[in-house]
Amino acid sequence: MNQNLKDFWNDKYSENKTGWDIGHVSPPLKKYFDQLTDKKIKILIPGAGNSHEAEYLHRNGFVNIYVVDIAPAPIANLRKRVPDFPLDHLIERNFFDLDYKNYFDLIIEQTFFCAITPNLRKNYAEKMHQLLNDTGKLCGLLFNDPLNTDHPPFGGNKQEYISYFKNLYKFLKFETCYNSIAPRKDRELFILLQKSLD
C-alpha cells in the first residue's frame, strides 16, 4: 500500500478537512437506493470515506454492503456511528488491490473517482468491470466540472468520462443530475452503467 497516499487521506479525515463530505447520503443516490427491492445484493462502496451511503443502506436493511478505504480514520468513523456494521465488510485497502472477481451486483461511486489521479481513470473503469458480476452495475455521481488539475478533487467532463467506459459498459444513464445538492447543481452527472461482456 502506498503509505504516503494512506497518510494523505487519513490526515484529511483526522483533521476534519473533508469539504466534499455533505454529512448524509446524497439525494440522487438515496433516490436510487429507495427503489432497490433486493436487500441481499452485494454492494461495494470504494473510497467510501465516512460512508454515509453505507450507513443509509445498512439502516434500511441491506445486508451485503462492503466498504473500502485506504485510510483507517473514516472506517473508524463508520464503526463508531454504526457499531453493528459487519466488521469483515470494512476493508482498509487500496481499491486497486482488491482481489474480488465477478463478485458485486452493484458498485457505488460517490466522490471516489474525483479523488484518484486522472491517469488512473482507465484503470478504475477496468477494475470496476473486473469486480462486477456479469449483470452488475456501476451507479453514482461524477463531477462535470474542471475543478483542479494539481490536487483532488480532479474534475473532467462527460466526453472524457465516456471514453473510459464505452468499451466496457452499457450506458443505462449518463446525464446531468437533476437532484444534486445546491452547491453541485448542474455540476454532476448521474451514471448507471451495466457491465458489458462483449
MDAnalysis code that builds the backbone (N, CA, C; Angstrom):
import MDAnalysis as mda
import numpy as np

u = mda.Universe.empty(594, n_residues=198, atom_resindex=np.repeat(np.arange(198), 3), trajectory=True)
u.add_TopologyAttr("name", ["N", "CA", "C"] * 198)
u.add_TopologyAttr("resid", np.arange(1, 199))
u.add_TopologyAttr("resname", ["MET", "ASN", "GLN", "ASN", "LEU", "LYS", "ASP", "PHE", "TRP", "ASN", "ASP", "LYS", "TYR", "SER", "GLU", "ASN", "LYS", "THR", "GLY", "TRP", "ASP", "ILE", "GLY", "HIS", "VAL", "SER", "PRO", "PRO", "LEU", "LYS", "LYS", "TYR", "PHE", "ASP", "GLN", "LEU", "THR", "ASP", "LYS", "LYS", "ILE", "LYS", "ILE", "LEU", "ILE", "PRO", "GLY", "ALA", "GLY", "ASN", "SER", "HIS", "GLU", "ALA", "GLU", "TYR", "LEU", "HIS", "ARG", "ASN", "GLY", "PHE", "VAL", "ASN", "ILE", "TYR", "VAL", "VAL", "ASP", "ILE", "ALA", "PRO", "ALA", "PRO", "ILE", "ALA", "ASN", "LEU", "ARG", "LYS", "ARG", "VAL", "PRO", "ASP", "PHE", "PRO", "LEU", "ASP", "HIS", "LEU", "ILE", "GLU", "ARG", "ASN", "PHE", "PHE", "ASP", "LEU", "ASP", "TYR", "LYS", "ASN", "TYR", "PHE", "ASP", "LEU", "ILE", "ILE", "GLU", "GLN", "THR", "PHE", "PHE", "CYS", "ALA", "ILE", "THR", "PRO", "ASN", "LEU", "ARG", "LYS", "ASN", "TYR", "ALA", "GLU", "LYS", "MET", "HIS", "GLN", "LEU", "LEU", "ASN", "ASP", "THR", "GLY", "LYS", "LEU", "CYS", "GLY", "LEU", "LEU", "PHE", "ASN", "ASP", "PRO", "LEU", "ASN", "THR", "ASP", "HIS", "PRO", "PRO", "PHE", "GLY", "GLY", "ASN", "LYS", "GLN", "GLU", "TYR", "ILE", "SER", "TYR", "PHE", "LYS", "ASN", "LEU", "TYR", "LYS", "PHE", "LEU", "LYS", "PHE", "GLU", "THR", "CYS", "TYR", "ASN", "SER", "ILE", "ALA", "PRO", "ARG", "LYS", "ASP", "ARG", "GLU", "LEU", "PHE", "ILE", "LEU", "LEU", "GLN", "LYS", "SER", "LEU", "ASP"])
u.atoms.positions = np.array([
    [0.848, -1.195, 0.000],
    [0.000, 0.000, 0.000],
    [0.884, 1.246, 0.000],
    [0.498, 2.218, -0.762],
    [1.249, 3.463, -0.801],
    [1.043, 4.218, 0.518],
    [2.054, 4.217, 1.356],
    [1.929, 4.815, 2.694],
    [1.656, 6.311, 2.614],
    [2.291, 7.003, 1.654],
    [2.061, 8.441, 1.517],
    [0.603, 8.743, 1.197],
    [0.044, 7.932, 0.314],
    [-1.361, 8.122, -0.057],
    [-2.277, 7.834, 1.129],
    [-1.974, 6.772, 1.833],
    [-2.747, 6.422, 3.028],
    [-2.690, 7.554, 4.052],
    [-1.501, 8.075, 4.300],
    [-1.337, 9.155, 5.280],
    [-2.045, 10.428, 4.829],
    [-1.945, 10.725, 3.542],
    [-2.590, 11.930, 2.997],
    [-4.084, 11.921, 3.318],
    [-4.754, 10.806, 2.997],
    [-6.203, 10.745, 3.204],
    [-6.544, 10.594, 4.686],
    [-5.741, 9.860, 5.404],
    [-6.036, 9.709, 6.835],
    [-5.950, 11.049, 7.559],
    [-4.961, 11.860, 7.187],
    [-4.822, 13.187, 7.791],
    [-6.043, 14.058, 7.498],
    [-6.562, 13.955, 6.291],
    [-7.757, 14.743, 5.927],
    [-8.906, 14.427, 6.874],
    [-9.117, 13.136, 7.120],
    [-10.226, 12.741, 7.993],
    [-9.931, 13.031, 9.455],
    [-8.708, 12.795, 9.871],
    [-8.337, 13.043, 11.269],
    [-8.454, 14.514, 11.625],
    [-8.147, 15.380, 10.649],
    [-8.185, 16.827, 10.881],
    [-9.503, 17.451, 10.428],
    [-10.439, 16.591, 10.017],
    [-11.764, 17.033, 9.575],
    [-11.699, 18.021, 8.410],
    [-10.748, 17.793, 7.515],
    [-10.646, 18.619, 6.305],
    [-11.319, 17.872, 5.163],
    [-12.631, 17.765, 5.272],
    [-13.398, 16.937, 4.345],
    [-14.539, 17.742, 3.730],
    [-14.171, 18.767, 2.982],
    [-15.172, 19.649, 2.392],
    [-16.125, 18.957, 1.434],
    [-15.724, 17.806, 0.890],
    [-16.575, 17.075, -0.048],
    [-17.658, 16.279, 0.670],
    [-17.501, 16.096, 1.983],
    [-18.418, 15.268, 2.757],
    [-19.647, 16.085, 3.127],
    [-20.814, 15.715, 2.602],
    [-22.021, 16.516, 2.840],
    [-22.743, 16.097, 4.125],
    [-22.245, 15.059, 4.789],
    [-22.780, 14.686, 6.095],
    [-23.977, 13.758, 6.071],
    [-24.404, 13.349, 4.887],
    [-25.551, 12.443, 4.752],
    [-25.510, 11.834, 3.357],
    [-26.360, 10.838, 3.140],
    [-26.432, 10.224, 1.813],
    [-26.860, 11.294, 0.797],
    [-26.242, 11.297, -0.368],
    [-26.593, 12.320, -1.369],
    [-27.976, 12.017, -1.946],
    [-28.770, 13.058, -2.226],
    [-30.145, 12.839, -2.702],
    [-30.254, 11.950, -3.948],
    [-29.376, 12.100, -4.960],
    [-29.525, 11.227, -6.124],
    [-29.326, 9.750, -5.781],
    [-28.367, 9.460, -4.921],
    [-28.131, 8.069, -4.550],
    [-29.239, 7.551, -3.640],
    [-29.731, 8.384, -2.744],
    [-30.857, 7.983, -1.890],
    [-32.052, 7.585, -2.753],
    [-32.335, 8.393, -3.760],
    [-33.473, 8.090, -4.644],
    [-33.260, 6.762, -5.354],
    [-32.034, 6.501, -5.795],
    [-31.740, 5.231, -6.458],
    [-31.860, 4.067, -5.464],
    [-31.292, 4.222, -4.289],
    [-31.355, 3.157, -3.281],
    [-32.801, 2.819, -2.913],
    [-33.639, 3.855, -2.825],
    [-35.007, 3.655, -2.355],
    [-35.855, 2.836, -3.324],
    [-35.406, 2.672, -4.558],
    [-36.182, 1.849, -5.492],
    [-35.602, 0.436, -5.648],
    [-34.522, 0.149, -4.917],
    [-33.969, -1.206, -4.944],
    [-34.813, -2.106, -4.032],
    [-35.148, -3.286, -4.512],
    [-36.022, -4.166, -3.740],
    [-35.300, -5.369, -3.138],
    [-34.209, -5.804, -3.749],
    [-33.482, -6.970, -3.247],
    [-32.414, -6.509, -2.257],
    [-32.644, -6.728, -0.993],
    [-31.733, -6.225, 0.034],
    [-30.569, -7.168, 0.316],
    [-30.471, -8.233, -0.478],
    [-29.362, -9.174, -0.314],
    [-28.270, -8.980, -1.371],
    [-28.470, -8.042, -2.278],
    [-27.457, -7.837, -3.322],
    [-26.137, -7.412, -2.691],
    [-25.042, -7.807, -3.341],
    [-23.704, -7.453, -2.858],
    [-23.336, -6.080, -3.413],
    [-23.091, -5.147, -2.495],
    [-22.820, -3.754, -2.852],
    [-21.431, -3.370, -2.359],
    [-20.661, -2.749, -3.237],
    [-19.337, -2.235, -2.877],
    [-19.347, -0.716, -2.954],
    [-18.768, -0.079, -1.930],
    [-18.588, 1.379, -1.961],
    [-17.095, 1.651, -1.798],
    [-16.404, 1.920, -2.908],
    [-14.956, 2.138, -2.842],
    [-14.611, 3.589, -2.527],
    [-13.460, 3.787, -1.878],
    [-13.071, 5.136, -1.488],
    [-14.196, 5.773, -0.701],
    [-14.746, 4.995, 0.230],
    [-16.048, 5.322, 0.824],
    [-16.011, 6.488, 1.792],
    [-14.826, 6.841, 2.289],
    [-14.772, 7.942, 3.242],
    [-15.639, 7.659, 4.456],
    [-16.411, 8.641, 4.870],
    [-17.255, 8.471, 6.054],
    [-18.492, 7.611, 5.804],
    [-18.687, 7.186, 4.592],
    [-19.641, 6.106, 4.267],
    [-21.087, 6.398, 4.644],
    [-21.559, 7.586, 4.348],
    [-22.960, 7.892, 4.637],
    [-23.890, 7.010, 3.801],
    [-23.444, 6.659, 2.594],
    [-24.247, 5.771, 1.749],
    [-24.339, 4.378, 2.378],
    [-23.209, 3.878, 2.879],
    [-23.213, 2.561, 3.528],
    [-24.104, 2.573, 4.770],
    [-24.010, 3.629, 5.534],
    [-24.844, 3.742, 6.745],
    [-26.320, 3.737, 6.371],
    [-26.690, 4.496, 5.358],
    [-28.087, 4.568, 4.931],
    [-28.587, 3.190, 4.474],
    [-27.789, 2.534, 3.647],
    [-28.186, 1.211, 3.152],
    [-28.323, 0.220, 4.311],
    [-27.354, 0.221, 5.203],
    [-27.370, -0.692, 6.354],
    [-28.613, -0.467, 7.203],
    [-28.912, 0.789, 7.488],
    [-30.065, 1.091, 8.341],
    [-31.387, 0.782, 7.641],
    [-31.334, 0.614, 6.324],
    [-32.542, 0.279, 5.569],
    [-32.586, -1.194, 5.161],
    [-31.804, -2.009, 5.851],
    [-31.971, -3.444, 5.732],
    [-31.120, -4.164, 4.705],
    [-30.211, -3.453, 4.038],
    [-29.302, -4.119, 3.101],
    [-28.224, -4.841, 3.912],
    [-27.947, -6.088, 3.553],
    [-27.122, -6.931, 4.422],
    [-25.758, -7.288, 3.844],
    [-25.495, -6.918, 2.607],
    [-24.218, -7.284, 1.977],
    [-23.495, -6.053, 1.420],
    [-23.224, -5.102, 2.291],
    [-22.535, -3.874, 1.882],
    [-21.070, -3.988, 2.276],
    [-20.196, -3.700, 1.338],
    [-18.753, -3.724, 1.589],
    [-18.213, -2.307, 1.397],
    [-17.414, -1.869, 2.347],
    [-16.839, -0.532, 2.334],
    [-15.320, -0.659, 2.211],
    [-14.738, 0.090, 1.290],
    [-13.289, 0.059, 1.094],
    [-12.743, 1.476, 1.179],
    [-11.697, 1.648, 1.983],
    [-10.993, 2.921, 2.000],
    [-9.529, 2.662, 2.346],
    [-8.663, 3.477, 1.794],
    [-7.231, 3.326, 2.038],
    [-6.839, 3.822, 3.429],
    [-7.690, 4.666, 4.019],
    [-7.368, 5.297, 5.308],
    [-8.189, 4.684, 6.444],
    [-7.567, 4.470, 7.601],
    [-8.304, 3.883, 8.724],
    [-9.289, 4.836, 9.400],
    [-9.022, 6.131, 9.382],
    [-9.867, 7.078, 10.136],
    [-11.335, 7.060, 9.695],
    [-11.642, 7.123, 8.400],
    [-13.063, 7.104, 8.033],
    [-13.739, 5.775, 8.333],
    [-12.996, 4.680, 8.254],
    [-13.571, 3.382, 8.615],
    [-13.904, 3.362, 10.103],
    [-13.018, 3.931, 10.915],
    [-13.283, 4.045, 12.353],
    [-14.509, 4.915, 12.612],
    [-14.673, 5.971, 11.816],
    [-15.844, 6.842, 11.964],
    [-17.137, 6.070, 11.715],
    [-17.133, 5.229, 10.677],
    [-18.327, 4.434, 10.379],
    [-18.597, 3.438, 11.511],
    [-17.550, 2.798, 12.013],
    [-17.723, 1.830, 13.112],
    [-18.333, 2.497, 14.343],
    [-17.935, 3.738, 14.578],
    [-18.454, 4.468, 15.738],
    [-19.937, 4.797, 15.549],
    [-20.304, 5.211, 14.338],
    [-21.702, 5.578, 14.065],
    [-22.605, 4.354, 13.943],
    [-22.051, 3.273, 13.389],
    [-22.860, 2.085, 13.104],
    [-22.148, 0.863, 13.688],
    [-22.205, 0.686, 14.998],
    [-21.423, -0.365, 15.645],
    [-21.790, -1.783, 15.212],
    [-22.994, -1.977, 14.656],
    [-23.377, -3.322, 14.235],
    [-23.078, -3.597, 12.751],
    [-22.340, -2.684, 12.113],
    [-21.936, -2.928, 10.719],
    [-20.948, -4.101, 10.722],
    [-21.107, -5.078, 9.818],
    [-20.218, -6.257, 9.833],
    [-18.742, -5.876, 9.671],
    [-17.930, -6.263, 10.631],
    [-16.520, -5.883, 10.618],
    [-15.778, -6.440, 9.400],
    [-16.172, -7.632, 8.964],
    [-15.464, -8.220, 7.824],
    [-15.872, -7.599, 6.494],
    [-16.792, -6.642, 6.540],
    [-17.170, -5.898, 5.339],
    [-16.540, -4.505, 5.312],
    [-15.702, -4.221, 6.292],
    [-14.956, -2.964, 6.348],
    [-13.519, -3.269, 5.935],
    [-13.127, -2.799, 4.784],
    [-11.848, -3.193, 4.197],
    [-10.932, -1.979, 4.083],
    [-9.837, -2.012, 4.821],
    [-8.845, -0.939, 4.743],
    [-7.782, -1.361, 3.727],
    [-7.922, -0.854, 2.518],
    [-7.040, -1.280, 1.451],
    [-7.155, -0.311, 0.278],
    [-6.146, -0.304, -0.542],
    [-6.210, 0.437, -1.794],
    [-7.195, -0.275, -2.714],
    [-8.153, 0.459, -3.233],
    [-9.167, -0.106, -4.123],
    [-8.559, -0.962, -5.230],
    [-7.457, -0.499, -5.799],
    [-6.864, -1.195, -6.944],
    [-6.209, -2.519, -6.548],
    [-6.091, -2.766, -5.254],
    [-5.531, -4.031, -4.775],
    [-6.596, -5.056, -4.394],
    [-7.868, -4.712, -4.554],
    [-8.931, -5.668, -4.225],
    [-8.817, -6.893, -5.129],
    [-9.056, -8.069, -4.559],
    [-8.884, -9.284, -5.350],
    [-10.195, -10.022, -5.636],
    [-11.320, -9.357, -5.443],
    [-12.604, -9.951, -5.825],
    [-12.711, -9.968, -7.357],
    [-13.404, -10.992, -7.884],
    [-13.664, -11.031, -9.333],
    [-15.096, -11.474, -9.554],
    [-15.794, -10.754, -10.439],
    [-17.178, -11.094, -10.792],
    [-18.032, -11.313, -9.537],
    [-17.911, -10.408, -8.579],
    [-18.495, -10.636, -7.264],
    [-19.673, -9.723, -6.929],
    [-19.559, -8.448, -7.248],
    [-20.545, -7.478, -6.775],
    [-21.679, -7.273, -7.777],
    [-22.877, -7.104, -7.212],
    [-24.046, -6.786, -8.037],
    [-24.099, -5.292, -8.350],
    [-23.577, -4.494, -7.432],
    [-23.678, -3.040, -7.555],
    [-22.462, -2.391, -6.909],
    [-21.881, -1.427, -7.608],
    [-20.804, -0.617, -7.030],
    [-21.263, 0.839, -7.058],
    [-21.042, 1.526, -5.952],
    [-21.490, 2.912, -5.799],
    [-20.306, 3.859, -5.920],
    [-20.457, 4.851, -6.780],
    [-19.454, 5.900, -6.971],
    [-19.940, 7.184, -6.315],
    [-19.181, 7.630, -5.319],
    [-19.517, 8.895, -4.646],
    [-18.220, 9.572, -4.210],
    [-17.729, 10.500, -5.021],
    [-16.505, 11.298, -4.801],
    [-15.227, 10.468, -4.698],
    [-15.234, 9.243, -5.206],
    [-14.005, 8.462, -5.269],
    [-13.273, 8.726, -6.580],
    [-14.004, 8.720, -7.670],
    [-13.418, 8.929, -8.997],
    [-12.636, 10.243, -9.052],
    [-13.168, 11.295, -8.439],
    [-12.508, 12.609, -8.481],
    [-11.321, 12.680, -7.515],
    [-11.196, 11.688, -6.626],
    [-10.103, 11.697, -5.647],
    [-8.843, 11.028, -6.182],
    [-9.001, 10.148, -7.161],
    [-7.828, 9.463, -7.717],
    [-7.223, 10.310, -8.825],
    [-5.932, 10.160, -9.048],
    [-5.289, 10.945, -10.098],
    [-5.850, 10.535, -11.462],
    [-6.053, 11.507, -12.351],
    [-6.697, 11.214, -13.636],
    [-6.011, 10.121, -14.456],
    [-4.706, 9.912, -14.273],
    [-4.041, 8.865, -15.049],
    [-4.486, 7.464, -14.629],
    [-5.255, 7.358, -13.536],
    [-5.766, 6.063, -13.089],
    [-7.211, 5.802, -13.522],
    [-7.796, 6.730, -14.253],
    [-9.221, 6.599, -14.572],
    [-9.522, 5.409, -15.490],
    [-8.654, 5.140, -16.425],
    [-8.843, 3.959, -17.280],
    [-8.758, 2.691, -16.428],
    [-7.794, 2.663, -15.505],
    [-7.647, 1.523, -14.588],
    [-8.891, 1.365, -13.714],
    [-9.449, 2.493, -13.298],
    [-10.680, 2.497, -12.494],
    [-11.795, 1.779, -13.248],
    [-12.017, 2.165, -14.503],
    [-13.082, 1.561, -15.306],
    [-12.852, 0.062, -15.462],
    [-11.604, -0.323, -15.675],
    [-11.268, -1.740, -15.851],
    [-11.431, -2.519, -14.551],
    [-11.016, -1.924, -13.440],
    [-11.124, -2.602, -12.142],
    [-12.591, -2.801, -11.754],
    [-13.407, -1.783, -11.988],
    [-14.836, -1.913, -11.718],
    [-15.417, -3.075, -12.519],
    [-15.032, -3.163, -13.768],
    [-15.512, -4.226, -14.655],
    [-15.130, -5.592, -14.088],
    [-13.919, -5.704, -13.588],
    [-13.441, -6.968, -13.001],
    [-14.243, -7.340, -11.751],
    [-14.567, -6.347, -10.941],
    [-15.232, -6.591, -9.666],
    [-16.709, -6.942, -9.815],
    [-17.346, -6.415, -10.850],
    [-18.777, -6.639, -11.037],
    [-19.059, -8.031, -11.585],
    [-20.191, -8.596, -11.179],
    [-20.610, -9.851, -11.790],
    [-21.162, -9.585, -13.192],
    [-21.578, -10.617, -13.877],
    [-21.905, -10.476, -15.302],
    [-23.061, -9.528, -15.604],
    [-23.940, -9.300, -14.635],
    [-25.042, -8.355, -14.842],
    [-24.908, -7.148, -13.915],
    [-23.721, -6.995, -13.300],
    [-23.514, -5.954, -12.302],
    [-23.564, -4.546, -12.855],
    [-23.832, -3.593, -11.944],
    [-23.974, -2.189, -12.334],
    [-23.066, -1.289, -11.502],
    [-22.620, -0.243, -12.153],
    [-21.883, 0.844, -11.510],
    [-22.792, 2.059, -11.512],
    [-23.079, 2.580, -10.341],
    [-24.012, 3.698, -10.221],
    [-23.393, 4.796, -9.371],
    [-23.599, 6.037, -9.764],
    [-23.106, 7.110, -8.919],
    [-23.069, 8.454, -9.602],
    [-22.190, 9.302, -9.079],
    [-22.101, 10.697, -9.496],
    [-20.669, 11.033, -9.876],
    [-20.525, 11.759, -10.979],
    [-19.224, 12.253, -11.427],
    [-19.330, 13.762, -11.601],
    [-18.288, 14.482, -11.236],
    [-18.288, 15.929, -11.433],
    [-18.116, 16.270, -12.910],
    [-19.047, 17.036, -13.440],
    [-18.963, 17.545, -14.806],
    [-18.487, 18.994, -14.715],
    [-17.230, 19.129, -14.304],
    [-16.694, 20.422, -13.912],
    [-15.166, 20.311, -13.937],
    [-14.434, 21.337, -14.390],
    [-12.968, 21.229, -14.462],
    [-12.286, 21.029, -13.108],
    [-12.823, 21.640, -12.048],
    [-12.244, 21.528, -10.701],
    [-10.742, 21.785, -10.703],
    [-9.918, 20.837, -10.185],
    [-8.473, 21.057, -10.037],
    [-7.678, 20.143, -10.965],
    [-6.449, 20.573, -11.267],
    [-5.561, 19.732, -12.081],
    [-4.338, 19.261, -11.300],
    [-4.089, 19.863, -10.134],
    [-2.871, 19.525, -9.379],
    [-3.138, 18.849, -8.035],
    [-4.379, 18.755, -7.623],
    [-4.728, 18.074, -6.369],
    [-6.213, 17.719, -6.413],
    [-6.615, 16.713, -5.614],
    [-8.035, 16.357, -5.608],
    [-8.880, 17.441, -4.945],
    [-10.144, 17.561, -5.362],
    [-10.828, 16.747, -6.355],
    [-10.439, 17.137, -7.785],
    [-10.208, 16.115, -8.597],
    [-9.877, 16.318, -10.005],
    [-11.176, 16.292, -10.818],
    [-11.300, 17.244, -11.705],
    [-12.526, 17.332, -12.488],
    [-12.405, 16.698, -13.855],
    [-13.371, 17.022, -14.677],
    [-13.406, 16.490, -16.027],
    [-14.754, 16.761, -16.656],
    [-15.033, 16.061, -17.731],
    [-16.293, 16.301, -18.438],
    [-16.849, 15.002, -19.012],
    [-18.087, 15.067, -19.412],
    [-18.818, 13.884, -19.875],
    [-18.105, 13.171, -21.017],
    [-17.636, 13.927, -21.991],
    [-16.994, 13.313, -23.153],
    [-15.749, 12.520, -22.734],
    [-14.957, 13.100, -21.848],
    [-13.769, 12.404, -21.353],
    [-14.161, 11.111, -20.639],
    [-15.152, 11.204, -19.766],
    [-15.548, 10.046, -18.971],
    [-16.068, 8.913, -19.847],
    [-16.851, 9.269, -20.848],
    [-17.401, 8.247, -21.746],
    [-16.281, 7.436, -22.383],
    [-15.166, 8.093, -22.677],
    [-14.052, 7.390, -23.330],
    [-13.504, 6.254, -22.467],
    [-13.603, 6.385, -21.146],
    [-13.096, 5.334, -20.258],
    [-14.044, 4.139, -20.173],
    [-15.339, 4.423, -20.289],
    [-16.344, 3.401, -20.012],
    [-16.955, 2.748, -21.247],
    [-16.846, 3.382, -22.399],
    [-17.664, 2.970, -23.550],
    [-17.401, 1.550, -24.031],
    [-16.195, 1.041, -23.885],
    [-15.903, -0.306, -24.375],
    [-16.147, -1.402, -23.343],
    [-16.566, -1.009, -22.142],
    [-16.704, -1.972, -21.048],
    [-18.124, -2.068, -20.491],
    [-18.965, -1.082, -20.802],
    [-20.279, -0.996, -20.168],
    [-21.368, -0.604, -21.159],
    [-22.594, -0.989, -20.806],
    [-23.787, -0.459, -21.467],
    [-24.227, 0.756, -20.664],
    [-24.525, 1.827, -21.338],
    [-24.902, 3.073, -20.669],
    [-26.421, 3.089, -20.461],
    [-26.850, 2.880, -19.225],
    [-28.271, 2.955, -18.902],
    [-28.672, 4.392, -18.583],
    [-27.771, 5.105, -17.912],
    [-27.947, 6.546, -17.637],
    [-26.568, 7.189, -17.640],
    [-26.493, 8.342, -18.259],
    [-25.253, 9.131, -18.232],
    [-25.671, 10.565, -18.553],
    [-26.180, 11.247, -17.565],
    [-26.832, 12.531, -17.825],
    [-26.668, 13.492, -16.655],
    [-26.908, 14.761, -16.936],
    [-26.831, 15.765, -15.878],
    [-27.815, 15.408, -14.775],
    [-27.344, 15.450, -13.572],
    [-28.151, 15.080, -12.414],
    [-29.167, 16.184, -12.119],
    [-30.424, 15.811, -11.940],
    [-31.472, 16.816, -11.716],
    [-31.722, 17.096, -10.237],
    [-31.190, 16.248, -9.348],
    [-31.496, 16.426, -7.923],
    [-30.228, 16.495, -7.064],
    [-29.191, 17.119, -7.597],
    [-27.965, 17.345, -6.826],
    [-28.232, 18.284, -5.662],
    [-27.344, 18.252, -4.663],
    [-27.417, 19.277, -3.623],
    [-27.104, 20.632, -4.268],
    [-27.577, 21.714, -3.653],
    [-27.496, 23.042, -4.275],
    [-26.094, 23.440, -4.733],
    [-25.029, 23.238, -3.926],
    [-23.701, 23.661, -4.388],
    [-23.199, 22.894, -5.612],
    [-23.808, 21.743, -5.909],
    [-23.354, 20.932, -7.047],
    [-24.361, 20.923, -8.198],
    [-25.351, 21.793, -8.112],
    [-26.378, 21.859, -9.160],
    [-25.742, 22.104, -10.520],
    [-26.136, 21.291, -11.492],
    [-25.647, 21.359, -12.881],
    [-24.151, 21.059, -13.002],
    [-23.544, 20.521, -11.953],
    [-22.112, 20.193, -11.986],
    [-21.857, 18.701, -11.811],
    [-22.940, 17.914, -11.778],
    [-22.792, 16.477, -11.570],
    [-23.486, 15.697, -12.679],
    [-22.907, 14.559, -12.992],
    [-23.533, 13.594, -13.894],
    [-23.977, 12.403, -13.064],
    [-25.194, 11.950, -13.324],
    [-25.654, 10.701, -12.712],
    [-25.376, 9.584, -13.706],
    [-24.671, 8.553, -13.253],
    [-24.344, 7.450, -14.148],
    [-24.922, 6.143, -13.616],
    [-25.409, 5.335, -14.527],
    [-25.830, 3.969, -14.236],
    [-25.349, 3.129, -15.417],
    [-24.303, 2.361, -15.177],
    [-23.654, 1.586, -16.239],
    [-23.759, 0.109, -15.887],
    [-24.029, -0.689, -16.898],
    [-24.082, -2.139, -16.690],
    [-22.907, -2.797, -17.377],
    [-22.277, -3.705, -16.678],
    [-21.127, -4.410, -17.222],
    [-21.488, -5.060, -18.560],
    [-20.636, -4.851, -19.532],
    [-20.820, -5.458, -20.836],
    [-19.857, -6.631, -20.980],
    [-20.316, -7.694, -21.606],
    [-19.488, -8.881, -21.799],
    [-18.985, -8.992, -23.226],
    [-19.323, -8.001, -24.057],
    [-18.896, -8.025, -25.472],
    [-17.410, -7.803, -25.608],
])
